[in-house]
């Protein structure tokens, strides 16, 4: 059930791991790094990729990044990934060694991608094109949101796509892209299977991850403020997440 009250801080990671096998699913923007005005404007802590690999090693491999970004984009900021990951809102999934999970995700139809490019250029949105979707960013001009949402919903109906909402962003993706789906896919496989899942995230799309982990006996940790939420615990921001993970 969604919660509307302030949430407590989670137990320490050491305490949770002492209680039994634990799996961590971590969002990227707003969770491991502060959100920036543009996708490329993020400040990534030095050697964050190495720190995540070290944490995954301590977790016996039970750690995955689950991000709205495409996997190559995450690697552009972190370097070659040595942990499990799911990109494009969970629809592109790979194990730590790069082995893909499930069918390969498709790119947007070119007609839809072209219409988005033209719309973004005409209306002043920052367009982020991904392997398996595209995003209209409007953090610098919040008044653009209703125009972008109306256009994205019309385009989605025309091409059989789905609209994802986030902080100052509207995204178009193929059907089936969800962070819940990524969590369920990882939890069916070693080394995740049989563990208690925990999802850490900050945005609306992370609510799917919170709900999925709760359904499997785990819980979600909300980063920052939002209400209502399906998370059980809360951390103030990326710095608090780094402290909790001991990165």
NORLIN-V747343 format. One record per residue. RES is the residue in one small letter. PSI is psi in degrees with one decimal (999 if undefined). NEAR is the number of other ideal C-beta (glycine too) atoms within 10 Angstrom. D_FIRST is the distance of its C-alpha to the first C-alpha in whole Angstrom. Layout:
# NORLIN-V747343
<<RES | PSI | NEAR | D_FIRST> <RES | PSI | NEAR | D_FIRST>>
This chain:
# NORLIN-V747343
<<x | 139.1 | 6 | 0> <x | 143.9 | 11 | 4> <x | 146.6 | 15 | 6> <x | -0.6 | 8 | 10> <x | 169.3 | 8 | 12> <x | 142.4 | 8 | 15> <x | 152.3 | 17 | 14> <x | 162.0 | 9 | 16> <x | 148.7 | 12 | 19> <x | 158.9 | 20 | 18> <x | 159.5 | 13 | 21> <x | 154.0 | 11 | 24> <x | -36.0 | 17 | 24> <x | -42.4 | 8 | 27> <x | -42.7 | 9 | 25> <x | -42.7 | 16 | 22> <x | -31.3 | 17 | 25> <x | -22.9 | 10 | 27> <x | -10.3 | 9 | 24> <x | 172.4 | 9 | 25> <x | 133.7 | 14 | 25> <x | 140.6 | 18 | 22> <x | 139.5 | 26 | 22> <x | 131.1 | 26 | 21> <x | 117.4 | 30 | 20> <x | 125.1 | 25 | 21> <x | 168.4 | 25 | 21> <x | -75.2 | 24 | 25> <x | 130.5 | 23 | 25> <x | -7.2 | 22 | 24> <x | -55.8 | 27 | 23> <x | -23.8 | 28 | 26> <x | 152.2 | 19 | 28> <x | 143.0 | 15 | 28> <x | 140.7 | 20 | 28> <x | 172.6 | 13 | 31> <x | -30.5 | 12 | 33> <x | 156.3 | 11 | 33> <x | -34.4 | 18 | 32> <x | -4.9 | 11 | 35> <x | 4.2 | 10 | 35> <x | 148.4 | 17 | 33> <x | 111.3 | 9 | 35> <x | 123.8 | 15 | 34> <x | 140.7 | 15 | 35> <x | 133.5 | 8 | 38> <x | 28.1 | 13 | 38> <x | -39.9 | 17 | 34> <x | -43.1 | 20 | 34> <x | -39.7 | 13 | 36> <x | -38.2 | 17 | 34> <x | -37.9 | 22 | 31> <x | -41.3 | 19 | 33> <x | -40.6 | 14 | 34> <x | -42.7 | 17 | 31> <x | -37.5 | 21 | 30> <x | -43.0 | 12 | 33> <x | -29.7 | 14 | 32> <x | 11.2 | 20 | 29> <x | 36.6 | 15 | 31> <x | -1.5 | 17 | 30> <x | 60.6 | 26 | 26> <x | 135.2 | 25 | 26> <x | 139.6 | 28 | 25> <x | 135.2 | 26 | 25> <x | 103.2 | 31 | 23> <x | 156.3 | 27 | 24> <x | -21.9 | 30 | 24> <x | 154.6 | 24 | 28> <x | 151.2 | 21 | 30> <x | -45.8 | 21 | 31> <x | -31.6 | 12 | 35> <x | -41.0 | 19 | 34> <x | -43.3 | 21 | 32> <x | -29.6 | 15 | 35> <x | -28.2 | 12 | 37> <x | -29.9 | 18 | 35> <x | -14.7 | 24 | 35> <x | 178.3 | 14 | 38> <x | 128.3 | 8 | 38> <x | 136.1 | 20 | 35> <x | 21.8 | 17 | 35> <x | 162.1 | 22 | 31> <x | 151.3 | 27 | 29> <x | 151.5 | 27 | 27> <x | 123.6 | 27 | 26> <x | 176.9 | 29 | 27> <x | 50.9 | 25 | 26> <x | 33.0 | 30 | 23> <x | -3.0 | 29 | 23> <x | -23.0 | 25 | 25> <x | 115.3 | 24 | 28> <x | 133.9 | 25 | 28> <x | 142.7 | 18 | 30> <x | 174.5 | 18 | 31> <x | -30.7 | 16 | 33> <x | 5.7 | 8 | 36> <x | -2.9 | 12 | 35> <x | 124.4 | 10 | 35> <x | 149.2 | 11 | 33> <x | 122.7 | 15 | 30> <x | -170.2 | 12 | 30> <x | 147.8 | 9 | 32> <x | 135.3 | 10 | 33> <x | 150.5 | 22 | 31> <x | 153.4 | 11 | 33> <x | 166.9 | 15 | 34> <x | 150.5 | 22 | 34> <x | 142.3 | 15 | 36> <x | -33.4 | 8 | 39> <x | -42.1 | 11 | 40> <x | -42.7 | 20 | 36> <x | -41.5 | 18 | 37> <x | -38.8 | 11 | 40> <x | -38.0 | 19 | 39> <x | -41.5 | 23 | 36> <x | -46.3 | 13 | 39> <x | -42.2 | 11 | 41> <x | -45.2 | 17 | 38> <x | -43.0 | 22 | 37> <x | -39.1 | 10 | 41> <x | -39.2 | 8 | 42> <x | -12.5 | 14 | 39> <x | 18.6 | 13 | 39> <x | 152.8 | 23 | 35> <x | 119.3 | 19 | 35> <x | 128.5 | 15 | 35> <x | 110.0 | 20 | 34> <x | 134.5 | 14 | 35> <x | 170.6 | 24 | 33> <x | -38.6 | 18 | 34> <x | 30.1 | 19 | 31> <x | -169.6 | 29 | 30> <x | 151.6 | 23 | 31> <x | 138.1 | 25 | 30> <x | 115.2 | 24 | 31> <x | 137.5 | 22 | 30> <x | 26.3 | 21 | 31> <x | -35.3 | 15 | 30> <x | -12.8 | 12 | 34> <x | 77.2 | 14 | 34> <x | -25.2 | 9 | 31> <x | -12.3 | 8 | 32> <x | -14.3 | 20 | 33> <x | -52.8 | 16 | 29> <x | -36.4 | 10 | 29> <x | -42.6 | 16 | 32> <x | -40.3 | 23 | 31> <x | -44.1 | 15 | 27> <x | -45.3 | 11 | 30> <x | -44.8 | 19 | 32> <x | -40.5 | 24 | 29> <x | -39.2 | 14 | 28> <x | -42.9 | 11 | 31> <x | -38.7 | 21 | 32> <x | -43.2 | 17 | 29> <x | -40.1 | 10 | 30> <x | -38.0 | 12 | 34> <x | 8.1 | 15 | 33> <x | 40.7 | 10 | 30> <x | 178.7 | 22 | 28> <x | 148.8 | 16 | 24> <x | 130.8 | 15 | 24> <x | 136.3 | 24 | 21> <x | 147.8 | 14 | 21> <x | -168.8 | 19 | 21> <x | 104.8 | 15 | 23> <x | 35.7 | 17 | 26> <x | 143.3 | 24 | 26> <x | 126.9 | 23 | 26> <x | 148.9 | 23 | 26> <x | 129.9 | 25 | 27> <x | 165.2 | 25 | 27> <x | 151.6 | 19 | 28> <x | 144.1 | 10 | 25> <x | -4.7 | 13 | 23> <x | 112.6 | 26 | 23> <x | 149.2 | 22 | 19> <x | -26.5 | 29 | 18> <x | -42.7 | 20 | 16> <x | -37.9 | 20 | 19> <x | -44.8 | 31 | 21> <x | -47.9 | 28 | 19> <x | -39.7 | 16 | 19> <x | -45.0 | 16 | 23> <x | -39.7 | 27 | 24> <x | -11.2 | 21 | 22> <x | -8.9 | 10 | 24> <x | 153.4 | 13 | 27> <x | 148.0 | 11 | 29> <x | 7.1 | 18 | 29> <x | -34.1 | 24 | 25> <x | 135.9 | 12 | 25> <x | 0.4 | 11 | 24> <x | 173.0 | 20 | 22> <x | 120.2 | 18 | 19> <x | 141.6 | 25 | 18> <x | 127.3 | 23 | 17> <x | 130.0 | 32 | 16> <x | 120.3 | 26 | 17> <x | 169.5 | 31 | 17> <x | -17.2 | 26 | 18> <x | 175.3 | 23 | 17> <x | -41.4 | 14 | 15> <x | -18.2 | 25 | 16> <x | -15.5 | 31 | 15> <x | -34.8 | 21 | 11> <x | -40.5 | 24 | 12> <x | -41.6 | 31 | 14> <x | -46.5 | 28 | 11> <x | -39.6 | 19 | 9> <x | -43.6 | 24 | 12> <x | -38.0 | 28 | 13> <x | -38.4 | 17 | 10> <x | -19.7 | 13 | 11> <x | 19.3 | 15 | 14> <x | 6.1 | 9 | 14> <x | -147.7 | 23 | 14> <x | 168.8 | 18 | 12> <x | 153.1 | 28 | 12> <x | 116.3 | 27 | 14> <x | 132.7 | 26 | 15> <x | 118.1 | 25 | 18> <x | -154.3 | 18 | 19> <x | 134.8 | 12 | 17> <x | 144.3 | 15 | 15> <x | 135.6 | 11 | 12> <x | 169.4 | 11 | 9> <x | 152.6 | 20 | 8> <x | 0.4 | 21 | 6> <x | 155.3 | 28 | 9> <x | -24.6 | 18 | 10> <x | 175.0 | 16 | 13> <x | 142.3 | 20 | 16> <x | 149.7 | 23 | 19> <x | -36.8 | 12 | 22> <x | -176.7 | 15 | 23> <x | -37.6 | 20 | 25> <x | -40.4 | 11 | 28> <x | -34.3 | 15 | 25> <x | -44.6 | 23 | 24> <x | -40.9 | 17 | 27> <x | -45.0 | 11 | 28> <x | -37.8 | 18 | 25> <x | -9.7 | 19 | 26> <x | 45.8 | 12 | 30> <x | 999 | 15 | 31>>
